Amino acid sequence: MRSLLYIVAVILIIGWAIGTFAYAAGGLIHVLLVIAIISLILGFLRRDTTVV
């Protein structure tokens, strides 16, 4: 599940970067960035911290 969050975050960040340079998506660009950041934060918070 964690790797899926990272994949989604990377895809959203790439989409945000493309949209920023294309200037075509408007407010959707910032929504993609916020969703990507939230996904990364959730991934870090859900990380298992046990030491083996």
C-alpha positions as CSV (number, residue, x, y, z in Angstrom):
1,M,0.0,0.0,0.0
2,R,2.9,2.4,0.8
3,S,4.4,1.9,-2.6
4,L,1.1,2.7,-4.2
5,L,1.0,6.0,-2.4
6,Y,4.4,6.9,-3.6
7,I,3.5,6.0,-7.2
8,V,0.4,8.1,-7.0
9,A,2.4,11.0,-5.5
10,V,5.0,10.8,-8.2
11,I,2.4,10.7,-11.0
12,L,0.6,13.7,-9.5
13,I,3.8,15.7,-9.1
14,I,4.7,15.0,-12.7
15,G,1.3,16.0,-13.8
16,W,1.6,19.2,-11.8
17,A,5.0,20.0,-13.4
18,I,3.6,19.4,-16.9
19,G,0.6,21.5,-16.2
20,T,2.7,24.3,-14.7
21,F,4.7,24.6,-17.9
22,A,1.7,24.2,-20.2
23,Y,-0.5,26.8,-18.4
24,A,-3.5,24.9,-19.6
25,A,-5.1,23.4,-16.4
26,G,-5.6,26.4,-14.2
27,G,-6.5,25.6,-10.7
28,L,-6.3,21.9,-11.3
29,I,-2.5,22.2,-11.2
30,H,-2.5,23.2,-7.5
31,V,-5.0,20.6,-6.6
32,L,-2.7,17.9,-8.0
33,L,0.2,19.3,-6.0
34,V,-1.8,19.3,-2.8
35,I,-3.0,15.7,-3.3
36,A,0.6,14.6,-4.1
37,I,1.9,16.2,-0.9
38,I,-0.9,14.7,1.2
39,S,0.0,11.3,-0.3
40,L,3.6,11.7,0.6
41,I,2.8,12.8,4.2
42,L,0.4,9.8,4.6
43,G,3.2,7.5,3.3
44,F,5.6,8.9,5.9
45,L,3.1,8.7,8.7
46,R,2.1,5.1,7.9
47,R,5.6,3.9,7.7
48,D,6.4,1.1,10.0
49,T,9.0,2.2,12.5
50,T,9.9,-1.1,14.1
51,V,13.5,-2.1,14.0
52,V,14.3,-5.7,13.1
